[in-house]
Amino acid sequence: RLDPVGGQLRFSTFLGGTDTVIFRPEVGEDVALASDGSIVVAGVATSPDFPTTPGVFQPGAGGGTDAFVASFDGSGVLQWSTRLGGSKNDSASTLAVAPDGTVTVAGNTFSSDLPTTPGAFDESFNSLFLSNDIFVGRLSADGADLEWCTYVGGVLRDEARELLLHPDGAVTVGGLSGSIDFPVTAGAYDESYNGLSGTETDGVLLQLSPTGASLEFATYLGSAEITEICGLAQAAGGDLVVAGTTYGAGFPSTAAARQKAFGGGLTDGFVSRLSGDGTTLQWSTYFGGPGDDSIHSLALDGGDQPTFVGRTGSPALFFDAPPDLPGGGSGAGASASGPLSSGPAGPALAGGFSLGGSPGHGSDLFLDGPSDAFLGRLSPDGSALVWGTFHGGSADEDGAALVLDAFADAWVAGYGDSADLPTTATSVDPSPNGSFDGFVAHFAVPPVFQLNLGSGAASPALTLNGSFWPGTPWSLELDGCPPDGQVLLLLGSAADNPSDGAVPGFIETVHTVLPLVADGDGRCTLGGPSWPAPGTRLVMQAWLPGERPRPSNGVLLISP
């Protein structure tokens, strides 16, 4: 567990047994926080002596590998741990914790004797030819009882990758299927398997009732080649947004999508929005360039903007279809004002927009190695790229998981083997340790575009944090001011060609001047729990008064 401000280590623990089989390691696949502060982990247990606790549902090995679910308190002490499996290989891939502490888990099973429960949707194993089914189950808050558990699948490969727990207890699961007889429902968006054989897979999206007794809907989503759903979130109106990876052309895209055609390479990512009942494809877009691209995790901000993370080998990932912004700027040029060092600064564009920025305040728009992790954000209708960045060094990186905080900042976890991966000096481990290390990174992703204003490195630095959707939290920070000194924050509109009366720094008309006072460290902060104004378009720039006034960088805020 890391401190959210400086990345310092709060605790770290191993969880595993003595199994030394190299290709069957114990793996934690997903983690969630409970309302009481507990940390719940799910994954695959391979050791006969994998640590379980007395009184749990399944303390002993079922055979082969088992799924496991374990709960730790906020300081990393094991509270309970249980296995869940049959006589063959089983694994958990995703989980969610309800407000009452019950744990819903989904994964993959090769076992015909997985412990399903009476009255569950499907109590019988479906797969043939050494393939697997999806399973979904719910454990009590103390791990002692299996409240319900069901198979979902057809005769070939079926896998769960992500689940979403609804307030009423219903469960939506995204994953993949190679089964021509997967139990899709009448009226679903796509009732027919699209693959040419069982070696291809379609994405699948399904929803189970709160008790696991019935399948409320299930649909395929795919093409003649491989497709898998890895990310899943629910929009404010109930629609479901999914993301993942698809191989080749033929994946369904829609007319107004940002990218309607396959970008090249072996794979592209995709983002799609379906109705909450799985019957209608609202919009769908590819996301990829000429290299190999994949999306591994997805989240929505307060305005239903899809944010996603993955891996890319495409140098032009953020340049192929930029939105039409004033002055010729690109949405990919937004500032990432988080605590991470940026990659190379990009060129200035017509109208004063800049693709890039100074370390810690710019997004990295250039592929740094053979493959980088990447982070992107689309508009709510999937038609435009709002923001994007690479994150990597001179070797290979992969973005594996993503969550958004109350400010819609992105917290990304992944792994890589670059000795020069951008890190921060105060973090727990700023240096590489071996061939592959994990990484955690925090990106602020506001709808803010850096303007070529200011007077260089000596200027104070202006940073905006938040999604700036009406009603969501926001903050503004200004660093590099004289301690306890006065600062003037100018809010106005931009000038492409400033007139004689324009304020230096290309603000054509100043609408408001806010006097601020820096603290003893030379920092000013301003913020609130609720951004008030929809449809805002503001240029913000701070000035330090005196004989030789100094301006900060300027930013253009485009609030939805």
RACORJO-V165872 format. One record per backbone hydrogen bond with DSSP energy under -0.5 kcal/mol. NH is the residue of the N-H (numbers start at 1). CO is the residue of the C=O. E is the energy in kcal/mol with one decimal. If there is no record, write none. Layout:
NH/CO/E + NH/CO/E
//
This chain:
3/8/-3.4 + 7/3/-1.5 + 10/1/-3.9 + 11/1/-1.2 + 22/20/-0.6 + 24/21/-1.8 + 27/44/-1.6 + 29/27/-0.7 + 29/42/-2.2 + 30/42/-1.9 + 32/40/-2.3 + 34/38/-2.8 + 37/34/-1.9 + 39/72/-2.9 + 40/32/-3.0 + 40/38/-0.5 + 41/70/-3.0 + 42/30/-2.2 + 43/68/-1.7 + 44/27/-2.3 + 45/66/-3.3 + 50/47/-1.7 + 53/81/-2.0 + 56/53/-1.3 + 57/143/-2.8 + 66/45/-2.4 + 67/84/-2.0 + 68/43/-1.6 + 69/82/-2.4 + 70/41/-2.7 + 71/80/-3.0 + 72/39/-2.9 + 73/77/-2.5 + 76/73/-2.3 + 79/71/-3.4 + 80/71/-1.4 + 82/69/-2.7 + 83/58/-2.6 + 84/67/-2.5 + 90/65/-1.8 + 91/108/-2.4 + 92/43/-1.6 + 93/106/-2.4 + 94/106/-1.8 + 96/104/-2.1 + 98/102/-2.6 + 101/98/-2.2 + 103/139/-2.0 + 104/96/-2.7 + 104/102/-0.5 + 105/103/-0.5 + 105/137/-2.7 + 106/94/-2.6 + 107/135/-2.2 + 108/91/-2.4 + 109/133/-2.6 + 110/89/-2.0 + 114/111/-0.8 + 116/114/-2.0 + 117/149/-1.9 + 120/117/-1.9 + 121/212/-2.7 + 128/155/-3.3 + 131/128/-0.7 + 133/109/-2.5 + 134/152/-2.3 + 135/107/-1.8 + 136/150/-2.2 + 137/105/-2.9 + 138/148/-2.7 + 139/103/-3.0 + 140/145/-2.5 + 143/140/-1.9 + 147/138/-2.2 + 147/145/-0.8 + 148/138/-1.1 + 150/136/-2.6 + 151/122/-2.8 + 152/134/-2.2 + 158/132/-1.4 + 159/176/-2.4 + 161/174/-2.9 + 162/174/-2.1 + 164/172/-2.9 + 166/164/-0.5 + 166/170/-2.9 + 169/166/-2.2 + 171/208/-1.9 + 172/164/-2.7 + 173/206/-2.9 + 174/162/-3.1 + 175/204/-2.2 + 176/159/-2.3 + 177/202/-2.4 + 178/157/-3.6 + 182/179/-1.2 + 184/182/-2.7 + 185/218/-2.1 + 188/185/-2.0 + 189/278/-2.8 + 196/224/-1.3 + 200/197/-1.0 + 202/177/-3.0 + 203/221/-2.3 + 204/175/-1.4 + 205/219/-2.2 + 206/173/-2.4 + 207/217/-2.7 + 208/171/-2.9 + 209/214/-2.4 + 212/209/-1.9 + 216/207/-2.5 + 216/214/-0.7 + 217/207/-1.2 + 219/205/-2.4 + 220/190/-2.4 + 221/203/-2.2 + 223/225/-0.7 + 227/201/-1.9 + 228/245/-2.3 + 229/175/-1.9 + 230/228/-0.5 + 230/243/-2.5 + 231/243/-2.5 + 233/241/-2.2 + 235/239/-2.9 + 238/235/-1.8 + 240/274/-2.8 + 241/233/-3.1 + 242/272/-2.9 + 243/231/-2.0 + 244/270/-1.8 + 245/228/-2.0 + 246/268/-2.7 + 247/226/-2.6 + 248/246/-0.6 + 248/266/-0.6 + 254/284/-2.2 + 257/254/-1.8 + 258/382/-2.2 + 268/246/-2.4 + 269/287/-2.2 + 270/244/-1.5 + 271/285/-2.3 + 272/242/-2.8 + 273/283/-3.2 + 274/240/-3.3 + 275/280/-2.4 + 278/275/-2.2 + 282/273/-2.5 + 282/280/-0.8 + 283/273/-1.4 + 285/271/-2.7 + 286/259/-2.5 + 287/269/-2.7 + 293/267/-2.0 + 293/291/-0.5 + 294/311/-2.4 + 295/244/-0.6 + 296/309/-2.9 + 297/309/-1.4 + 299/307/-2.5 + 301/305/-1.5 + 304/301/-2.1 + 306/304/-0.6 + 307/299/-3.3 + 308/376/-2.5 + 309/297/-1.9 + 310/374/-1.8 + 311/294/-1.9 + 312/372/-2.5 + 313/292/-1.1 + 315/313/-0.6 + 317/314/-1.3 + 319/316/-1.5 + 320/316/-1.0 + 322/319/-0.5 + 323/385/-0.5 + 325/323/-1.1 + 325/329/-0.9 + 328/325/-1.4 + 329/326/-0.9 + 333/330/-2.3 + 334/331/-1.3 + 335/448/-2.0 + 337/335/-0.9 + 338/336/-0.6 + 346/355/-1.9 + 349/353/-3.6 + 352/349/-1.6 + 354/450/-1.4 + 355/347/-1.7 + 356/354/-1.3 + 360/340/-0.6 + 361/358/-2.6 + 364/390/-0.5 + 365/344/-0.5 + 365/363/-0.8 + 371/395/-0.9 + 372/312/-2.3 + 373/391/-1.8 + 374/310/-1.5 + 375/389/-2.5 + 376/308/-2.5 + 377/387/-2.4 + 378/306/-2.5 + 379/384/-2.4 + 382/379/-2.1 + 386/377/-2.8 + 386/384/-0.6 + 387/377/-1.6 + 389/375/-2.3 + 390/364/-3.5 + 391/373/-2.7 + 397/371/-1.3 + 398/415/-2.5 + 399/310/-1.6 + 400/398/-0.6 + 400/413/-2.2 + 401/413/-2.2 + 403/411/-1.7 + 405/409/-1.8 + 408/405/-2.1 + 410/443/-2.8 + 411/403/-2.8 + 412/410/-0.5 + 412/441/-3.0 + 413/401/-2.1 + 414/439/-2.2 + 415/398/-2.0 + 416/437/-2.5 + 417/396/-2.2 + 419/417/-0.5 + 421/418/-1.1 + 427/424/-1.5 + 428/7/-2.2 + 430/427/-0.5 + 437/416/-3.0 + 439/414/-2.2 + 441/412/-2.7 + 443/410/-3.2 + 445/443/-0.5 + 448/446/-2.2 + 449/556/-2.5 + 450/333/-0.8 + 451/554/-2.8 + 452/352/-2.1 + 453/451/-2.4 + 455/551/-0.7 + 459/456/-1.8 + 461/479/-2.5 + 462/460/-0.5 + 463/477/-3.0 + 465/475/-2.8 + 467/473/-0.5 + 468/473/-0.5 + 471/531/-2.7 + 472/469/-2.2 + 474/528/-2.3 + 475/465/-2.2 + 476/526/-3.3 + 477/463/-3.0 + 478/524/-2.5 + 479/461/-2.4 + 481/522/-2.4 + 484/519/-2.1 + 485/482/-2.6 + 487/516/-2.9 + 488/543/-2.6 + 489/487/-0.5 + 489/514/-2.7 + 490/488/-0.6 + 490/541/-3.2 + 491/512/-2.5 + 492/539/-2.4 + 493/509/-1.8 + 495/506/-2.1 + 502/499/-1.7 + 503/507/-1.4 + 506/503/-0.6 + 507/503/-1.1 + 508/493/-1.5 + 508/506/-0.8 + 509/493/-1.0 + 511/491/-2.7 + 511/509/-0.6 + 512/491/-1.9 + 514/489/-2.8 + 515/513/-0.6 + 516/487/-3.5 + 518/485/-3.1 + 519/523/-2.3 + 522/519/-2.0 + 524/478/-2.4 + 526/476/-2.4 + 528/474/-2.1 + 531/472/-2.3 + 534/532/-0.6 + 536/533/-0.6 + 538/557/-1.9 + 539/492/-2.8 + 540/538/-0.5 + 540/555/-2.5 + 541/490/-1.9 + 542/553/-0.5 + 543/488/-2.7 + 544/550/-2.9 + 545/543/-0.7 + 549/546/-0.6 + 550/544/-1.6 + 552/542/-2.8 + 553/460/-0.9 + 554/451/-0.7 + 555/540/-2.1 + 556/449/-2.7 + 557/538/-3.3 + 557/555/-0.6 + 558/447/-2.0 + 558/556/-0.5 + 559/536/-2.6 + 559/557/-0.6
//
